[in-house]
Amino acid sequence: MTLNPNLKEIGDGTPLWKYFEELPSELDGDLVGFWGVVADGRRGYLLKDADLREFLVLAIGELLLHGARVIVPSDSLKVRWEETDRYGSTPDEIAFHIVKEWYDIGEPDPEAWNSLAFAKQQWIDSYENQMRA
């Protein structure tokens, strides 16, 4: 890791190492949006370019190592989000391909609720993810 693990977040001063340690706990009962992770790196830690990409790879890796699946908005009338395997099968491969795709389109701020996210299978199967009339 070339990022300084003691780099502090602008708002509450959370060191980078603690961010990576605590991020997976957000998966308990909820999804974690890629848009939020990008914002955390870009605005919370003021990272850019290669440092921001490294931050994203590490954050995505932590989520995946703690049981997250990659999900995307669904076209289905049954669920809001559905799992995708288009980024690969291993945490390293998935993180690399997600960040590369984001890099290839110019590293934009992903649109909230309309880009990819991460969730555990329990959330994917939950009532929260079901379409309701």
Order of alpha helices (4+ residues) and beta strands (2+ residues): alpha-beta-alpha-alpha-beta-beta-alpha-beta-alpha
